[in-house]
Amino acid sequence: MIGANQGVKCFGKRIRAATMDLFWEWIKHLATPFPRHLRDMGYVEESRNLAARQDRCRVAWRPHLECTRSLILEAADRCCRFDKALIVGSGLLFDIPTAELSQRFREVILADILHPWRVRKAVRSFDNVRLASVDITGAVETVHAAARAGRGLDVAVSRPDFFLGDDIDLVVSANILSQLPVIPNGYVAGRHHGLAPGAIREFSRRLVIGHLDWLASFACNVCLVSDLERLYCDGEDVVEREESLWGVNLPGEGQEWIWDLAPRPEIEWSRDIRHRVVGYAGFPKHAWRKRRHELIGE
Ligand SMILES: C[S@@+](CC[C@H](N)C(=O)[O-])C[C@H]1O[C@@H](n2cnc3c(N)ncnc32)[C@H](O)[C@@H]1O
């Protein structure tokens, strides 16, 4: 039998171990070099927050992460060649079936604007998995410079062309599409209080459309997973909705599911926040090109 004293000692040991773990995570985090503009804008902090939230909401997130992983593998099943897979928005690899992809493809490229220490460590066990640190919009550093020079969101968003020349067999955009404008908008809005909402909307739409155009430019199969809407819920009732893609409607029909993102009180005391998510094992590129023509006439 464990006595009361022993129980308290055990608990104390566990707390000490957890505190040490946190401390080491923090030291490793600080020791990982990230470009200054990513730290300034909040990308590094956001990655840390994502890890902490996943830890707290582990059970609630599981179905969403499993849906994403299995959709990615379904997309891989559609490939006829297994040379190179490119995964964009690999983040902390929560929703990426890294081991399975590494077995199926000769090379797997994990692309994200930053790769935290724990990801660098995790991929060391795979010989054929490579990390690419890339801002997939090509706009982030310019936004940072423009905001610091007092020019708000007055930046040209050019069409990204990363990896288009590579011979890739599968491209996956993993829960990143709606996130592309979030940090740039937040950074600029924090420095320019008079920013017109129209400017934010226009800039965000250009990033979202730019990413979809980029995906549609690959000749191979493309898998896309993205949230469509944020739902504020009271139990089963949706009390408020916010669109995630700035009025850009995705074409065709994907598989839909709900991501239980922040059960109360994670973000709000009295409401649960969920995401309506769509996933395409084969993104309809042709239908997108038609739709974007209707949207912006180009
Ligand atoms: C919601 S997370 C995706 C979750 C990720 N798949 C995982 O399992 O951890 C969004 C990811 O997009 C990345 N990201 C945001 N803006 C980016 C950009 N401009 N270029 C590349 N990655 C970006 C973030 O660093 C983050 O890892």
The ligand as an SDF file (V2000), in Angstrom:
LIG
                    3D

 27 29  0  0  0  0  0  0  0  0999 V2000
   -2.4630   24.7710  -38.2850 C   0  0  0  0  0  0  0  0  0  0  0  0
   -0.7650   24.4790  -38.6130 S   0  0  0  0  0  0  0  0  0  0  0  0
   -0.8640   23.0190  -39.5870 C   0  0  0  0  0  0  0  0  0  0  0  0
   -0.8080   21.8320  -38.7190 C   0  0  0  0  0  0  0  0  0  0  0  0
    0.3280   20.9140  -39.0870 C   0  0  0  0  0  0  0  0  0  0  0  0
   -0.0170   20.2070  -40.3050 N   0  0  0  0  0  0  0  0  0  0  0  0
    0.6190   19.9790  -37.9310 C   0  0  0  0  0  0  0  0  0  0  0  0
    0.2740   18.7940  -37.9980 O   0  0  0  0  0  0  0  0  0  0  0  0
    1.2200   20.4320  -36.9550 O   0  0  0  0  0  0  0  0  0  0  0  0
   -0.3920   25.6740  -39.8480 C   0  0  0  0  0  0  0  0  0  0  0  0
    1.0530   25.5860  -40.2820 C   0  0  0  0  0  0  0  0  0  0  0  0
    1.2400   26.5110  -41.3370 O   0  0  0  0  0  0  0  0  0  0  0  0
    2.5390   27.0500  -41.2220 C   0  0  0  0  0  0  0  0  0  0  0  0
    2.5700   28.2990  -41.9900 N   0  0  0  0  0  0  0  0  0  0  0  0
    1.8670   29.4310  -41.7780 C   0  0  0  0  0  0  0  0  0  0  0  0
    2.1640   30.3520  -42.7160 N   0  0  0  0  0  0  0  0  0  0  0  0
    3.0620   29.7730  -43.5600 C   0  0  0  0  0  0  0  0  0  0  0  0
    3.7370   30.2270  -44.7240 C   0  0  0  0  0  0  0  0  0  0  0  0
    3.5700   31.4570  -45.2030 N   0  0  0  0  0  0  0  0  0  0  0  0
    4.5700   29.3600  -45.3620 N   0  0  0  0  0  0  0  0  0  0  0  0
    4.7650   28.1040  -44.8730 C   0  0  0  0  0  0  0  0  0  0  0  0
    4.1610   27.6420  -43.7580 N   0  0  0  0  0  0  0  0  0  0  0  0
    3.3180   28.4700  -43.1020 C   0  0  0  0  0  0  0  0  0  0  0  0
    2.7230   27.2330  -39.7270 C   0  0  0  0  0  0  0  0  0  0  0  0
    4.0770   27.3350  -39.3820 O   0  0  0  0  0  0  0  0  0  0  0  0
    2.0490   25.9650  -39.1820 C   0  0  0  0  0  0  0  0  0  0  0  0
    2.9780   24.9300  -39.0370 O   0  0  0  0  0  0  0  0  0  0  0  0
  1  2  1  0
  2  3  1  0
  2 10  1  0
  3  4  1  0
  4  5  1  0
  5  6  1  0
  5  7  1  0
  7  8  2  0
  7  9  1  0
 10 11  1  0
 11 12  1  0
 11 26  1  0
 12 13  1  0
 13 14  1  0
 13 24  1  0
 14 15  1  0
 14 23  1  0
 15 16  2  0
 16 17  1  0
 17 18  1  0
 17 23  2  0
 18 19  1  0
 18 20  2  0
 20 21  1  0
 21 22  2  0
 22 23  1  0
 24 25  1  0
 24 26  1  0
 26 27  1  0
M  CHG  2   2   1   9  -1
M  END
$$$$
